[in-house]
């Protein structure tokens, strides 16, 4: 094709690109599509018009648009503001029916708690506990029914309450993975607790005093819990109703939306903790002022989470379509490792990679790890059997007992088994991810056989390092942050060695470089993973635990020892399953953090794309 014909054929697209470049807020989808076409034209020009000005023009145009798409992104500050001003409200608008459903569940639960208290007065002791009832009645006799909010140090109370409420919110969200049933169950249980709690004071003619005191912090706290349920239902809905997407792809997108909604709950929960710790204790505040505070907080949350999202969606329908329109999931053969990723993208891509290799990971665990896992279970059960704890709720909610059983002292044989299991799993996952990255494949076939042929060096490199980290954690929990930095650093160093074929010295340098460039994403990802682990370990104190204990008590009233055994084995197996499911998720996420940094610093995907287009153009 002659140069003049080539220019005449494509000049309209180039003019459109120039107009988009001058625009302050260009449509990112249109800009991306035209950029791909421009790169194609550039590859053609480099092949046939390498010494002509059209090549220089296209090269400069591609460089400018590339920086507009990627490098010159809005600052973290503007991104943070846009999240609270636009992204979260629009996400809440999309989840408005889930929010309504969650609120209805909570209100019905409160009503159910009140009715149950009327017809079954003893339910207050079952739900609130004998010790709390006795303490509150003692305070009532002293003439200060709300004294429970004055007994603790303000700072200690804030930390304890806030951490516990954040844990409950996170638990409510994550339990949505069970088709949203878990989130609904936890919200319904907490609603029953609120209804029973309020009726307890109503019976003693203290309804208004209790309501004006409790709802000062209860308004943001409980509404935040409803929004956390909304996040869990949103995630579960994607699993139940995938629509035109595959079930896995639908779940990935709905989980990402649920995470954004959960992020909106965090400041609300922290604010509730501040009110409960520093304000609620002053019961001498005039009733009118307390009522005004409660109404103001409820109205503010309604404005931000309901009214403002609706108005925003109505006033910017085009922006809503762009933000809420889900991209079509890429087929497996076009999976891209090297790409710019935020934490939400890391979560989505990790979930996709985990889904693609779930059968390989499960098969590896069943074939090569079942024996050490069984030994770990038996040794942990033996450790628990020596504790001789009574069979009651306090025993089952004692997470330290299970932690000590599953993570024994470093010098014990049980610890060696634990380190061996962790080494084997981490080595297999690391090899599998590096193999997929090297071959640029979304799925590694025959991963197990390849691991024993090519990846035998991984366990030798990981075993001493994991033993060292295990020793640090057993010495003191203050080393958690150190582990969160050392583990990713070691992962990045091995990636540089085995994927990029660098020398040992250059691999170490590259590892520190990647960690330095990604320390924010790395720590956020590690702490997010830690929250998931802590959530699993908090499962014993959840409402589902009470249900399980009740079922055991009902079916094994005459066989108490059998009830002990079944309960301990059940919880140990549950904890082990959660832990060994979370570990692969954490590991694979670090792999995507690594590729994100490489792409930002070296632009590998762009270089590969241009090279591929150049080859195709030469064939023309």
C-alpha positions in Angstrom: 0.0 0.0 0.0 1.3 3.5 -0.9 2.0 5.8 2.0 -0.6 8.3 0.8 -3.3 5.6 0.6 -2.3 4.4 4.1 -2.7 7.9 5.5 -6.0 8.5 3.7 -7.4 5.3 5.0 -6.6 5.9 8.7 -6.6 9.7 9.1 -10.1 9.8 10.5 -9.1 7.5 13.4 -6.0 9.6 14.1 -8.0 12.9 14.2 -10.4 11.3 16.6 -7.5 10.2 18.8 -6.1 13.8 18.8 -9.5 15.1 19.9 -9.7 12.6 22.7 -6.2 13.5 23.8 -7.2 17.2 24.1 -10.3 16.2 26.1 -10.1 16.6 29.9 -12.2 13.4 30.5 -12.0 11.2 27.5 -14.0 8.0 27.3 -11.5 5.3 28.5 -13.1 2.5 26.5 -13.0 4.5 23.2 -9.5 5.7 23.9 -8.3 2.1 24.5 -9.9 0.8 21.3 -8.4 3.5 19.2 -5.0 3.0 20.9 -5.0 -0.6 19.9 -5.7 0.4 16.3 -3.0 3.1 16.5 -0.4 0.5 17.7 -1.4 -1.7 14.7 -0.9 1.2 12.4 2.5 2.0 14.0 3.7 -1.5 13.5 2.7 -1.4 9.9 4.4 2.0 9.4 7.6 0.8 11.1 7.7 -2.1 8.6 6.9 -0.3 5.4 7.6 3.4 6.1 10.4 3.3 8.6 12.2 6.3 7.2 9.0 8.4 6.7 7.5 11.1 8.9 4.2 9.1 9.3 6.2 6.6 11.5 7.4 9.4 13.7 3.9 10.9 14.0 2.4 7.6 14.9 5.2 6.8 17.4 4.7 10.1 19.2 0.9 9.7 19.2 1.1 6.2 20.6 3.5 7.4 23.3 1.3 10.3 24.4 -1.9 8.1 24.5 0.0 5.4 26.4 1.0 7.8 29.1 -2.6 9.2 29.2 -4.0 5.7 29.7 -1.5 4.4 32.2 1.3 6.6 33.4 -0.5 9.8 34.0 -3.3 8.4 36.0 -5.0 10.5 38.6 -3.2 10.7 41.9 -4.0 8.4 44.8 -5.6 11.4 46.5 -8.1 12.0 43.7 -8.7 8.3 43.3 -9.5 8.1 47.0 -11.9 11.1 46.7 -13.5 9.7 43.6 -14.1 6.4 45.4 -16.2 8.0 48.1 -17.8 10.6 45.9 -18.7 8.5 42.9 -17.6 4.8 42.9 -19.1 3.7 46.2 -22.4 5.6 45.8 -22.9 4.1 42.3 -22.1 0.7 43.6 -24.6 1.2 46.4 -27.2 2.2 43.8 -26.5 -1.0 41.9 -27.0 -2.9 45.1 -30.1 -1.0 46.3 -32.3 -4.1 46.2 -29.8 -6.1 48.2 -29.7 -3.2 50.7 -33.4 -3.3 51.0 -33.4 -7.0 51.4 -30.8 -6.8 54.2 -32.8 -4.1 56.0 -35.9 -6.2 55.8 -34.1 -9.2 57.2 -32.7 -7.2 60.1 -36.1 -5.6 61.0 -37.9 -8.9 60.9 -35.2 -10.4 63.1 -35.7 -7.6 65.7 -39.4 -8.2 65.6 -38.8 -11.9 66.0 -36.6 -11.2 69.0 -39.2 -9.1 70.7 -42.0 -11.7 70.1 -39.8 -14.5 71.3 -39.0 -12.6 74.5 -42.8 -12.1 75.1 -43.7 -15.8 74.8 -40.4 -17.2 76.0 -38.8 -14.9 78.7 -35.8 -17.2 79.2 -34.5 -16.5 75.7 -32.8 -13.4 77.1 -30.5 -15.6 79.1 -29.9 -17.9 76.1 -29.0 -15.0 73.8 -27.3 -12.5 76.1 -25.8 -14.9 78.6 -26.4 -15.4 82.3 -23.4 -13.3 83.3 -24.5 -10.3 81.3 -28.0 -10.5 82.6 -26.8 -10.7 86.2 -24.4 -7.8 85.7 -27.1 -5.6 84.1 -29.6 -6.4 86.8 -27.0 -5.4 89.5 -26.5 -2.1 87.7 -30.3 -1.6 87.6 -30.6 -2.1 91.3 -27.8 0.5 91.9 -29.8 3.0 89.8 -27.4 3.1 86.9 -28.6 0.6 84.2 -26.2 1.9 81.6 -23.1 1.6 83.9 -21.7 -1.1 81.6 -20.6 1.7 79.2 -18.7 3.5 81.9 -16.7 0.7 83.4 -13.8 0.4 81.0 -11.0 2.7 80.0 -12.1 4.8 77.0 -9.1 4.0 74.7 -9.1 0.3 75.6 -12.8 0.1 75.1 -12.5 1.8 71.7 -9.9 -0.6 70.4 -11.7 -3.7 71.7 -15.1 -2.7 70.4 -13.9 -1.5 67.1 -11.8 -4.5 66.3 -14.6 -6.8 67.3 -17.2 -5.0 65.2 -14.9 -4.9 62.2 -14.4 -8.6 62.6 -18.1 -9.2 62.7 -18.6 -7.0 59.5 -15.9 -9.0 57.7 -17.4 -12.3 58.9 -20.8 -11.2 57.7 -19.4 -10.3 54.3 -17.3 -13.4 53.8 -20.1 -15.8 54.8 -21.9 -14.5 51.7 -19.7 -16.9 49.8 -22.2 -19.6 50.9 -24.8 -18.4 48.4 -25.5 -15.3 50.7 -27.1 -17.6 53.3 -24.3 -17.1 55.8 -24.6 -13.3 55.7 -28.4 -13.4 56.1 -28.0 -15.9 59.0 -25.5 -13.7 60.9 -27.6 -10.5 60.3 -30.8 -12.3 61.5 -29.0 -13.6 64.6 -27.8 -10.1 65.5 -31.2 -8.7 64.8 -32.7 -11.2 67.3 -30.1 -10.1 69.8 -31.1 -6.5 69.4 -34.8 -7.3 69.8 -34.2 -9.4 72.9 -31.9 -6.7 74.3 -34.4 -3.9 73.9 -37.3 -6.0 75.3 -35.2 -6.8 78.3 -35.1 -3.1 79.3 -38.7 -2.6 78.2 -39.8 -5.2 80.8 -38.1 -3.1 83.5 -39.6 0.3 82.4 -36.2 1.4 81.0 -37.0 1.4 77.3 -36.4 5.1 76.5 -33.3 5.3 78.7 -31.8 2.3 77.1 -32.9 3.3 73.5 -31.5 6.8 73.8 -28.2 5.5 75.2 -27.7 2.4 73.1 -28.8 3.8 69.7 -26.3 6.7 69.9 -23.7 4.2 68.9 -26.1 1.5 67.7 -27.3 3.6 64.8 -24.1 3.6 62.8 -23.0 0.2 64.2 -26.1 -1.7 63.3 -26.7 0.1 60.0 -23.1 -0.7 59.1 -23.8 -4.3 59.9 -26.8 -4.2 57.5 -24.5 -2.7 54.8 -22.0 -5.5 55.5 -24.8 -7.9 54.9 -25.6 -6.1 51.7 -21.9 -6.7 50.6 -22.3 -10.4 51.4 -25.6 -10.8 49.6 -24.1 -9.0 46.6 -21.3 -11.5 46.5 -23.6 -14.4 47.0 -26.0 -13.2 44.3 -23.3 -13.3 41.7 -22.8 -17.0 42.6 -26.5 -17.8 42.5 -27.6 -15.7 39.5 -24.7 -15.5 37.0 -26.8 -14.2 34.2 -25.0 -14.4 30.8 -21.6 -14.9 32.5 -20.1 -18.1 33.7 -20.7 -18.7 37.4 -17.1 -18.2 38.2 -16.8 -14.9 36.3 -20.0 -13.6 37.8 -18.8 -14.5 41.3 -15.5 -12.6 40.7 -17.3 -9.4 39.6 -19.9 -9.6 42.4 -17.1 -10.2 45.0 -15.3 -7.2 43.8 -18.5 -5.1 44.2 -19.0 -6.6 47.6 -15.5 -5.6 48.7 -16.1 -2.0 47.6 -19.3 -1.9 49.7 -17.5 -3.5 52.6 -14.8 -0.7 52.4 -17.6 1.8 52.9 -18.6 0.1 56.2 -15.1 0.5 57.8 -15.3 4.3 58.6 -18.9 3.8 59.8 -17.9 1.1 62.2 -14.9 3.0 63.5 -17.1 6.1 64.0 -19.6 3.9 66.0 -16.7 2.7 68.2 -15.7 6.3 68.9 -19.3 7.2 69.9 -19.7 4.1 72.1 -16.3 4.6 73.9 -16.2 8.3 74.3 -19.8 9.6 74.2 -22.3 6.9 75.2 -21.0 6.7 78.7 -22.3 10.2 79.4 -25.9 9.2 80.2 -26.6 12.6 81.8 -26.7 14.2 78.4 -30.2 15.7 77.9 -32.7 13.3 76.2 -33.5 15.8 73.4 -29.8 16.1 72.5 -29.3 12.4 72.4 -32.4 11.9 70.3 -31.1 14.6 67.9 -27.8 12.9 67.6 -29.5 9.6 66.8 -31.8 11.1 64.2 -28.9 13.1 62.6 -26.7 10.0 62.2 -29.6 7.9 60.8 -30.5 10.7 58.4 -26.8 11.2 57.3 -26.5 7.5 56.5 -29.7 7.5 54.6 -28.5 10.5 52.6 -25.2 8.9 51.7 -26.1 5.3 51.1 -29.6 5.7 49.6 -30.6 9.2 48.5 -27.3 10.4 47.1 -26.6 7.3 45.1 -30.1 7.5 43.5 -29.6 11.2 42.6 -26.1 10.6 41.3 -27.4 7.7 39.1 -30.2 9.8 37.7 -28.0 12.8 36.9 -25.2 10.9 35.2 -26.7 7.9 33.4 -23.8 7.7 30.9 -21.2 7.6 33.7 -23.3 5.0 35.6 -23.3 2.8 32.5 -19.5 3.1 32.2 -18.8 2.5 35.8 -21.2 -0.3 36.4 -21.0 -2.1 33.1 -19.0 -5.2 33.7 -16.3 -6.1 31.2 -16.6 -9.4 29.3 -14.3 -11.9 31.0 -11.3 -12.8 28.9 -11.1 -16.3 27.6 -8.4 -18.4 29.1 -6.1 -18.3 26.1 -5.9 -14.5 26.2 -5.1 -14.3 29.9 -2.7 -11.4 30.6 -0.2 -11.7 33.4 1.7 -8.4 32.9 -0.9 -5.6 33.5 -1.5 -2.7 35.8 -3.4 -3.8 38.8 -4.9 -2.3 41.9 -5.7 -4.4 44.9 -9.2 -5.1 43.6 -7.8 -6.3 40.3 -5.3 -8.5 42.2 -8.2 -10.1 44.0 -10.1 -10.7 40.8 -7.2 -12.2 38.9 -6.1 -14.3 41.8 -9.5 -15.7 42.1 -9.5 -16.5 38.3 -6.1 -18.2 38.5 -7.2 -20.2 41.6 -10.3 -21.3 39.7 -8.3 -22.4 36.7 -5.9 -24.5 38.8 -8.3 -25.6 41.6 -8.4 -29.2 40.2 -4.5 -29.3 40.0 -4.1 -28.0 43.6 -6.8 -30.3 45.0 -5.3 -33.3 43.3 -1.8 -32.4 44.5 -3.1 -32.1 48.1 -5.0 -35.4 48.0 -2.1 -37.3 46.4 0.9 -36.0 48.2 -0.3 -34.2 51.4 -3.1 -36.3 52.8 -0.8 -38.3 55.1 1.0 -35.4 56.8 -2.4 -33.6 57.0 -3.9 -36.6 58.8 -0.9 -36.7 61.1 -1.3 -33.0 61.9 -5.0 -33.6 62.6 -4.3 -36.5 65.0 -1.5 -34.7 66.8 -3.7 -31.6 67.2 -6.5 -33.7 68.5 -4.2 -35.4 71.0 -3.0 -32.0 72.2 -6.6 -30.9 72.7 -7.5 -34.1 74.5 -5.0 -33.3 77.2 -6.6 -29.9 78.0 -9.7 -31.5 79.5 -11.8 -28.4 78.9 -15.5 -28.6 79.8 -17.9 -28.9 77.0 -19.6 -25.5 76.9 -19.7 -22.4 74.7 -16.7 -20.8 76.4 -14.6 -23.8 75.5 -15.6 -23.7 71.9 -15.0 -20.0 71.6 -11.5 -20.3 73.0 -9.5 -19.8 69.8 -6.2 -19.9 71.6 -6.7 -23.6 72.4 -7.1 -24.5 68.7 -4.2 -22.1 67.7 -1.8 -23.8 70.1 -2.9 -27.3 68.9 -2.5 -26.5 65.2 0.7 -24.4 65.6 2.8 -26.1 68.3 6.3 -25.1 69.5 9.1 -24.9 66.9 11.1 -27.8 68.5 8.2 -30.3 68.3 7.6 -33.0 65.7 4.2 -31.5 65.1 5.8 -28.2 64.1 8.1 -30.1 61.7 5.0 -31.6 60.1 3.4 -28.2 59.8 6.4 -26.7 58.2 6.7 -29.6 55.8 3.1 -29.2 54.7 3.5 -25.5 54.2 6.7 -25.9 52.2 5.2 -28.5 49.9 2.1 -26.4 49.1 4.0 -23.1 48.7 6.6 -24.7 46.5 4.0 -26.3 44.2 2.0 -23.0 44.0 5.1 -21.0 43.3 6.3 -23.3 40.6 2.9 -23.5 39.0 2.6 -19.7 38.9 6.1 -19.2 37.5 5.5 -21.9 34.9 2.3 -20.2 33.8 4.1 -16.9 33.7 7.0 -18.2 31.7 4.8 -19.9 29.2 2.2 -17.1 29.3 -0.6 -19.6 29.7 -3.7 -19.2 31.8 -3.6 -22.9 32.8 -0.6 -25.2 33.3 -1.3 -28.7 32.1 0.3 -31.7 33.9 1.4 -29.4 36.7 2.2 -32.2 39.2 4.5 -34.1 36.9 6.3 -30.9 35.8 6.8 -30.0 39.4 8.6 -33.2 40.3 10.7 -33.0 37.1 11.5 -29.3 37.0 10.5 -27.8 40.3 12.2 -30.1 42.8 14.5 -27.2 43.7 11.6 -25.1 45.1 11.1 -27.2 48.3 14.8 -27.1 49.0 14.8 -23.3 48.8 11.5 -22.8 50.7 11.9 -25.2 53.7 14.6 -23.3 55.7 13.0 -20.0 55.0 9.5 -21.1 56.1 11.1 -22.7 59.2 12.7 -19.4 60.0 9.4 -17.5 59.6 7.6 -20.0 61.7 10.2 -19.5 64.5 9.7 -15.7 64.3 5.9 -16.0 64.7 6.2 -18.4 67.6 8.7 -16.1 69.4 6.3 -13.1 69.3 3.4 -11.8 67.3 5.2 -8.5 66.9 7.1 -10.1 64.1 4.0 -10.3 61.9 4.9 -7.2 60.0 8.5 -8.5 59.5 7.1 -11.7 58.1 4.7 -9.8 55.8 7.8 -8.1 54.3 10.2 -11.0 54.3 7.9 -13.6 52.7 7.0 -11.4 49.7 10.6 -10.4 49.3 11.7 -14.0 49.1 8.9 -14.7 46.7 10.0 -11.8 44.4 13.6 -12.9 44.5 12.8 -16.4 43.4 10.5 -15.0 40.7 13.4 -12.9 39.3 15.6 -16.0 39.4 13.4 -18.6 37.8 11.2 -16.4 35.6 13.6 -13.8 34.4 16.7 -16.0 34.6 18.8 -13.5 36.5 21.9 -14.2 38.5 21.6 -14.5 42.3 22.9 -11.0 42.9 20.6 -9.4 40.3 17.6 -11.5 41.6 18.1 -10.1 45.1 18.3 -6.6 43.7 15.2 -7.2 41.7 13.4 -8.6 44.7 14.2 -5.4 46.8 13.2 -3.2 43.8 9.8 -4.9 43.4 9.1 -4.8 47.2 10.1 -1.1 47.3 7.8 -0.3 44.4 4.9 -2.4 45.7 5.2 -2.1 49.5 1.8 -0.5 49.7 0.0 -3.2 47.6 2.0 -5.9 49.3 1.1 -4.9 52.8 -2.5 -4.3 51.9 -2.7 -7.7 50.3 -1.0 -9.4 53.2 -3.1 -7.7 55.8 -6.3 -8.5 53.8 -5.2 -12.1 53.8 -4.5 -11.9 57.6 -8.0 -10.7 58.1 -9.3 -13.7 56.2 -7.2 -16.0 58.4 -8.4 -14.3 61.6 -11.9 -14.5 60.3 -11.6 -18.3 59.9 -10.2 -18.5 63.5 -13.1 -16.4 64.8 -15.5 -18.9 63.4 -15.9 -20.6 66.7 -17.4 -17.5 68.3 -19.9 -16.9 65.5 -23.6 -17.7 65.7 -23.0 -20.8 63.5 -21.0 -22.2 66.4 -23.9 -21.9 68.8 -26.1 -23.7 66.2 -23.6 -26.5 65.9 -23.3 -26.9 69.7 -27.1 -27.0 70.0 -27.3 -29.7 67.3 -24.6 -31.8 69.1 -26.3 -31.4 72.4 -29.7 -32.4 71.0 -28.4 -35.6 69.2 -25.8 -36.8 71.8 -27.4 -36.0 75.1 -26.5 -39.5 76.4 -23.1 -39.7 74.8 -21.2 -36.7 76.1 -17.7 -38.1 75.3 -18.8 -38.7 71.8 -20.0 -35.2 71.5 -16.6 -33.9 72.8 -14.8 -36.0 70.1 -17.0 -35.1 67.2 -16.9 -31.4 68.0 -13.1 -31.2 68.4 -12.5 -33.2 65.1 -15.1 -31.0 63.3 -13.5 -27.7 64.3 -9.9 -28.9 63.8 -10.8 -30.1 60.3 -12.6 -26.9 59.6 -9.7 -24.7 60.7 -7.2 -26.8 58.7 -9.4 -26.6 55.6 -9.7 -22.8 55.9 -6.0 -22.3 56.5 -4.9 -24.5 53.6 -7.4 -22.8 51.3 -6.3 -19.3 52.3 -2.6 -20.0 51.9 -2.8 -20.6 48.1 -4.9 -17.5 47.7 -2.2 -15.4 49.5 0.6 -16.9 47.5 -0.9 -16.4 44.1 -1.8 -12.8 44.9 1.9 -12.0 45.5 2.6 -13.3 42.0 0.3 -10.7 40.5 1.8 -8.0 42.6 5.2 -8.9 41.1 3.9 -8.8 37.5 2.2 -5.4 38.2 5.5 -3.8 39.2 7.3 -5.4 36.2 4.7 -4.0 33.8 4.8 -0.5 35.4 8.6 -0.4 35.1 9.3 -2.3 31.9 6.0 -2.2 29.9 6.5 -5.8 28.9 2.9 -6.4 27.6 3.1 -3.3 25.4 6.5 -4.3 24.0 5.2 -7.9 23.3 2.1 -6.5 21.7 4.0 -4.2 19.4 6.4 -7.0 18.5 3.5 -9.3 17.7 1.8 -6.7 15.5 5.1 -6.1 13.7 5.4 -9.7 12.9 1.8 -9.8 11.6 2.4 -6.7 9.5 5.4 -8.2 7.9 3.4 -11.2 6.8 1.0 -8.8 5.0 
